[in-house]
Amino acid sequence: MKTRRFTGLTAMLAVGALALSACSSGGGDAAEEPGQTAEGPPTGIVTYASGEPQNLIIPTMTNESYGSRVVQNIYAGLVYYAADGSVQNDVAESIETEDNKVWTITLKEDQVFSDGSPVTAESFAKAWDYGATASNAQNLVTFFSSIEGFDVENDSSLIESGGLTVEDERTLVVTLKQPESDFPIRLGYAAFYPLPESFFADPDAYGQAPIGNGPYVLESWEHDSVIELRPNESYNGPRKAQNGGIDLVNYTDEDSQYNDLLGGQVDLVQNVPASAIATFEEELGDRSVNQPSAVIQVVTVPSWLPELQGEAGLLRRQAISMAINREQVTEMIFNNSRTPARDFTSPVIPGWSEDIPGNEVLTFDEAQAKDLWAQAEAISPVPAGYTLQIASNADSDHQAWIDAVCNTVRTVLEIGCEFYAYPTFDEFLDDRDNAKVPGPFRAGWQADYPSLSNFFGPLYAKGSGSNDGLFENADFEAKLIEAAGAPSQEEAVKLYQEAQSILFEQLPGIPLWYQNVTGGWSENVENVEFAWDGEPVLWQITKEA
C-alpha cells in the first residue's frame, strides 16, 4: 500500500503466517470487547487525523493509505489481521485445502451488507472477477494473478475459466495456477473483499457512497474535509465497533494535526512531525506510541529518466544510494525512530534477513559513491548543472529528510539535489501513476498483509498497480512465481530472498529506512492500540459521548 512498523511481534507474526491451512475462527461475545458495558459500548465519535483518498472508494482500486483506511473499516473480508499480525477468520467459517492449489472457502451464516442484501459466495466471486478484468483498470488487478484463468493482457473471466466456482450461497472454490501455501494470508487484503449487486450497476456512483459489510458504514464524505464512519449495526463479526464512530479529518500539515492533538481538537494522530519527534513521548507520556511497523521508505527510480537508464544509469543509482548517510539522517532528523534499511522489506515480517547479496549498496561509502559516479560520467555524462530532483508530497512531513538526503548527495557527488514538492498526496500519486514525475520519488510502502511477497510483486512486477517506476525484469518475476509455489514457507522465504538479490542488482528503488509508527492520542479516548502495520485498531477504541 502506498503510504506516506520487535518486541515479540516478529514471533507472533511468524506463528500467524505459518498456521494457515485452517485459519482460526474469530469472534466472541461482544460483552467481552474493550469498552463494552452492560448498556452497550460508549458512543463518542473518535476524530482521527487523516487525508483525502486518491480514488473512489472501491476495494480493488484502493492502494494508498487514506483510501485504505476507509476500505478496511467499512468492509469485512474472509479473514482479517489482528494487531499482532496473526490471521483470523471474519466472514469465512473455514478455508481448507488438500493440495494448496484448490481451496474451498465456506462462509459464515447470516452475513449481510449494510443495505440488508446478503453476502454470498457470489459476492466474492463477482468482485474478484471484476478486479481481475483488465479493461476495468483496477489498481489491484495483479493480486489475482495466481488464480486459474487470470490474463492481464485480455479480459479473461476467473469465473468462466473455472478459477472461481460458486458451489452454493456459502461455498466458493478457488483454483490456483499452481500450489501456493500462503494463499490464505492474502485474503484479508482489500483486493479480496466482496461487493454487493448494486456496485455493478454503476461503479462510479457506488464509489462515492459505498455499501460495505464491515464494522462501519460510510455515512458521509465531504471531500477534502472529513469522512464520517458510523457503526454498522448489521455487522456481526469479531470487529464490532466499540465507539460511536470515526471521523477521518483531512489535514495537509503534520505540525497542525499534532498541535490539534495537544490541544484536544483531534483524538488520534498516526505520524508525529519531525519538529516533535524528540519530544512527543515526554509530552504525551503513556498516550504515545513508538514501535516498529511494517513500513519502509524507498526512493523509486523511474524507468523513464534517461540519465538513470542503462549501464551508466545503474552506476548512478548505486552511487546515489551509497552517498546517502542513512545513520545520520535517522538519528538527526528522526531521533532514531527510523532504522537504516538493509533490504526492501521490513524486520517485522517473517523471513526478514539483513544478509541479502548486493545490499552493500545501502552502506554509506563516500569514496565508492564518488568512484561509481565517475564511472557513469565516463560512459555518458549528465548535462552541465545537472540537479537530482527527489519528489514527494508537501502536505506531509517529508521536506526535512529530503533536504538532509540532498545535503549528503550534494556533498559526496558534487551535483545539485533538491526537493520537488507536490502540493497534496493525491496530486503526487496521480503523477506517479501517469509517469510524469521528473525525478526519483518517495515511495513509502505499508504492508497489506504479513508476507515478504507483499513487498515485491505489488511494487516491482510488470503491470502491478503500485509499480509506479515501471520496472520490468523477467528473471525477477519468474523467481516470484517460483517462490509463491514453494511447498513450504521456509522454502518460499529462501526464494523470495533470491528475488530480492535481483532487485539489488537492478536497483529499481533505493531503500532508505524502516519506519516506526510514532503517534499519539488524546485524553478523551481509551483502548488505543497500533497494529503490526502501524495502523490504529479503530474499532476497539472507546470514547465517552
N, C-alpha and C positions, 0 to 999 in steps of 0.2 A: 504494500500500500504506500502510495506516495505520501510523504509527511513533511512535515515542516522541518530494551530497557534492561552475591552469587549466593549468597547465603542460603544453602539448602534448596534454592529454586531449581538449579540445574538438575539435581537428583529427582525432584518431583516431576519436572518436565520429561525426563527420561522414562520414568515409570508410565506417564501418560502416553508417551509416544510408542512404547513397546508392548502395551497391553490392550490392543485394539481389535483383535479378531472377534471379540464380543464386547462392544462398548458398554460401559457400566450405565445403569439407568439413573437419571437424575430425578429429583422431585422431593417430596416430603410434605409434611403438614405445614401450611402457611403460618400457623401459630408459632413455629419454631424459627422463623426467619428473623434476621436482625430488625429490631424496632417494632416488631409485631406486638400488639396488645390485645386484650380481650375485646376491645371495641373496634379493632382494626388498626392498620398502620397509620402513622402520622400523615397529615395531609398538606404539609408545607411544600411549596414549589422551590426546587433546587435550581439556582442560577449558575450556569457553567460558561466560562469564557471560551468562546469558540470562533467560528468564522463561516463565511458563505460557501456552500458546496459549489464545486465547479460545474456539475451537470445536474440534470433532472434526477430525482430520487428513484432510480431503477437499479436493483441489485447488481445486474450484470454490466451496468455502465459505470459503477461507482468504484474508483480505485484511488481515491485520495481521502485524507483523514477527516475532513469536515463532513463530507457526504457519508463516509463510512460510519461516523458517529451516530448519524440518524438511522441508517440502514440496519446496523447491528442491534438497535434497540426497538425498532418497530417490526422487525421480522424475527421469526424463530426458525432455525434450520433443523436438520436432522439431529445434529449434535451442537453443543456449544463448548467454549473453552473456559474452564474455571479459572479463578485468579492465579492458581499455581501452574496453569498451562495444561492440566490434565483434561482429557476429552470426556464429556458427559453427555448422555442422551437428552435431547429436548423433545422434538416431535417424534423421533424414532423410538420404537419399542425395542427393536433389535436390528443389528446389522451383521449378517452372517455369510460365511463363505467356506467352501471346502478346498478351493484351489487358488485363492487370491485373484482369480480372473472373473468369475461370475459371483456377484454379490446380491444377496436377497435382503431387501430392506422392508421391514414391517413397521407401519406407523401406529402410534397410539390411537385409541378410540377417541371419538368426540373432539377432534381438532377442527377449529373454525378460524376464518379470517375475521377481522373486526367488523365487517359488514354482515356477518352471520353466515356467509357462504362456507361450505365445507372445505377443509384442507384434505386433499386426497393424494393418492399416488400420482394421479394425472396432473395435479397442481405442480408437482415437482418435475415430472417428465416434460410437460409442455414448456415450463420455464427454462429448463436446461436446453431443450431443443431450440428455443428462441435464442438463447445466449450463444449457442454454438453455430448458428446460421450466419455465414459470412456477410451476406447483404444487410443484416441488421446492424452491423458495425458496432458491436458491443466491446467495450474495453477489456472485458474478462474472457473473451472468446477462447483463448488458448488454454484456459483451465479445464476445458472439456476434451482436450486433445487425446487423452488416454482412452476415451470411450469409443467402442467399435462404431465405425461409420463416420467419425469426425474427419472433415476435409476442409481445411481453412481456405483453400482456393475455390471451393464450389459451395453451392447452397445444399449441402447434403443434410439429411434428416437423421438424427440419432434414433428417433422412434421408428422411422421406416426401415432403417438399416438393421434394426434388431439390437442396437446398443442399449436402448431403453425399452423395457417391456412392462406394461401395466397389467398385472395379473388379476387384480381386483382393486377395490377402493383403497385398501390399506397395504397393498403389496406392490413394490417396484423392484424389478430385477435389472441390474446394471451389468452389462457385459463389456469388459475392457479389451483392448487390443492385445494385451499381454498381462500376465500376473503382476500385481503391484500390491505389496504388503502394506503400504502406508495409505492406501486409498481412503479409509475412514477418517484419517486425520484431517483431510481437506474439507470434509463435509460440513464443518461449522463456518466456512467462509461464505461471503455474500454471493459468490457465483452460484452456489448450490441452494439458494433459498427458493421457496415456492412462490407462485404468483396466482392471484385469483383470475377468474374468467374475464372480469372487467378490464384487466390490463390489455388484453389482445384486441379489444375493440378500438382503443385509442391510446397507444403507449405514451404519447407526448402529454396528453391531458392527465393521464394517470400519474406521470412522473412529477407533476405539480402537486398532486393530492393523493399520494399512495395509500393503499389499503394493505396493511400487514397482518401478521398473526403472532407478533411478539409481545413483550411486556408493556409496550407503549403504543399509542396511536399518534399520528401527526395531526394535531388539532389545527395549527395554522403555521404558515410560512410567510413572514414579512421579509422579503428579500433584502439582504444587506443590513438586516436589523436583528431579528430574532426568529428562532424556530421553536414552537411550543409543542412539547411532547407531554401527553397525559396518559395515565394508566389505562391499559386495555382490559376492561372488565371481563372479556370473553377468553382471555389467555389463562390457561390452567396448567402451565408448565412450571418448571423449577425456578424461574427467574421472576416471580411475581413482584411487581413494584411495591416498595416499602415506603413510598413518598407520594405526594400529591401530583408529581410531575417534574419535568426537567425543562427549563428554558435555556436553549443554546443561544447565548448572546454574542452578536457579531462584534469583535474587536479587530482593529487594524494596527494595534500597537501593544506590545507586551508590557511596556512600562505602565501604560494606562490600566491594563487589566490587573496588574499586581497592586498598583496603588488602590484600585477599587476593592481588591480583596482585603487589604489592610484597613480600608475604611468601612468594610461591611456591606458594600454595594453589590458584590458578587460573592458567591459561596465557594466556587471551585475554580482553580487555575492549574493547568497541566504543565505549563512551561514558565519557569521563573526567568525574568530578563537578566542579561549579563550584568546590568547595573546592581542587581540584588543578589547575585549568585554567592557572594561571600558572606552575606548577612541574613539571608532568608530563614535559615534554620534557627538562628538565635531570635529573630523577630517573631517567627511563628511557633517555635517550640515543638510540642507534640502534634501540631497541626500542619506539619511539613512532611514531605517525602523526598528522599534522595537515594534511589535504589536502581541497580542495573535493570535494563529492559531490552526487549528485542528490537532495538532501533540502531541503525547505523547511518552515518552521514558519509556520502560519497560525492565526488565531483565527476559527473559523467562527461565524457569526451565525445562530442557529436561527430558522426562519421562524415558530415558534410563540410568540415573545416579543412581546407587544403593543406595548411601548414602542419596539421596533426595527422595527415594521412601517410601511408606508405612507410618505407624504411626510415626516412627522416622523421616522420611523424611519430613512430613508435619510440625512437630515441628521445624525442622531445617530451613525450608523455612520461617516460621513465625519469627524465631529468627534472621535470616539474614535480613529480612525486617525491623524489629524493631531495628536492630543495625545500620541502615543507617540514618545518620543525614541529612535529605533532606534540611532542612532550612539552615544548614551550607554550604552544597555543592552549593546550588543555589545562595547563597549570595557571597561566596568567589570565586567560580570558574566561575560562570555565571553572576555576578554583578546584580542579581535579574532579569535577562532576562528569567529565568525559574521560574515556580511556583510549589512548592511541590504538588504531586498528592494526591487527595482524592478519586479517583476511577480509573476505567480502560478506561475512555473515554476522553472528553475534555469539558471545560466550554463554548466553543463557539457553542456547539451542542445543539439544542432544547431538553429540558427534563433533562439536566445535573443536578445532585444533589451531594452535599458533604456529605449527610447523608445516606450513604449506610450501612446496617448492616454488621458488620465484618471489616469495614475499619479502625478500631483502630490498625490493624497490620501495617498501614502506618505511625504510630506515633513513633518517636524516643523514646525508653524507654530502657535504658541500663540495669536496673535490671531485667525487664521482659525478655529481649533478652537472658541474661545470664541464667535465670531460664529455659527457653524453650530449650536452647541448652543442658543444664544439663539433662533435662528430656529425650531428644533424646539419649544422651550418655548412660543413664541408660538402655535404651531399646536395642540399637545396636550401639556401639561405632565406630567412624571412625578410620582408621589406624593411628598409631603414625606419627606425622609430616604432617598430612593432610593439604593440601593447596587448598583453593577455587580459581578456575580459572574463571575469568569473561572475556568472549571472545567478540571481536569486530574487525572491520577492522582498520588498521593503516593508511590508506590513507585519513582519515578524522580526525577531531579534537576530539577524544574520550579518549585519554590516561589520560588527566588531571583529568577528572571527575571520571574515573575508579580508578585511583590512590587515589583520595580523598575518594571514597566509600570504597576502600580496607583499607585505614587507619582507618576508623571508625570500620569496621568489625574486623580487627586485634586487635584493642584496646579493643573492647567490648567483643568479643567472644574468644579472645586469640587463634586464629588459623591463619594459613597462608592465604594470599589472594594476588593475582597478576593478572595483565593484560595479557591475552592470545591473542596475536596480529596476525591477518591475514594481509598479505601484501596489498591486494586490496579488495574492496567491493564485487566484483563478486566471488572471491575465498571464502570469508566469507559466502556469500549466498549459494554457492554450497555445502559447508559442512553442513550448516543448513538444506538445502533441503534433504541431504543424511544422516542425523542423525549421523554425525561424529564429532560434536563439543564436546570437552572434559569437558565442564563445562557450567554453566549458561551463557547465551549470550544476548548481547544488541539486542533488537527488537523494534526499533523505528517504529511508525505507523503514517502515514499521511492519513487522511480520504479520501476515494474515493468519497463519497457523504455525504451530511449533515444529518446523521441519527445515533442515538445510535447503531442501529443494525450493522452498518459497523465496529464497534469496537469489536463485539462479534463473529458472525458467521465465518468471514474470518480467525480469529486468533485462535479460540478455538473450533470450531465444527469439528467433525471427518471427515477427507477427504478433508478439506479445503486446498487450495494451500499455504496459509500462516500460517497454524498450524504447525510450524516447531518444536514445542516441543512435538508433537504427543499426545496432551491431549485428553482424551475421558471421557465424563460424560453424561449418558443418561438423567438424570433429567435436566441438563443444556440445552441440545438440545431440549428436549420436551418443555421447557419454551420459547425457541426462536421461535419455531413453533407457540405456543400459542400467543406470543406477535405479531408475524407477522400477525396473523389472527384476531387481535383485531379490533372491529368495529370503533374505533376512535383512533387518535394519542394520546390522553390523556390516554386512557386505555392501549395502546401499551407501553407508557413510563413506566407506573407502572409495567407492566410485565417484561419489559427489566431490570428494576432495581431489580426485584426479581431474574432474571437470573444472574445479576451481584453479588448478595449476595452469589450465589453458587460459583462464581469464588473466592470470598474472603474466603469461606470455604475451597477451594481446593488449592488456590494459584498456578495455573499453570504458572503464571508470577508474578513478583513483580513490581508494578507501581512505578516509580521514580518521574517524574515531567512532567508538561505540558510545551511545548516549544513555546516561541515566535519566530516569524520569525525575525531574525536580519540580515539584508542585506544592500546592498548599490549599487549605480550606478554611472557611470562616468558623467562628464560634457558634454559628447557628445550625450547623449540621453535625451528625454523628455517623458512626459505622462507615467511615470512608476507607476504602482500600484500593490501591492501584495494582493492576494485574501484571502478569508476565510481559505483556506487550506495551506497558506504560499507560494504558487507558484506565481511568477510574471505573469501578464496577458501579454503574449508575443506579441500577435497580435496587441495590441494598442500602443506599444512603438514606438516612432518616432526617426529617426536619419538621419541627412542630409548626402548625399553621400560625 
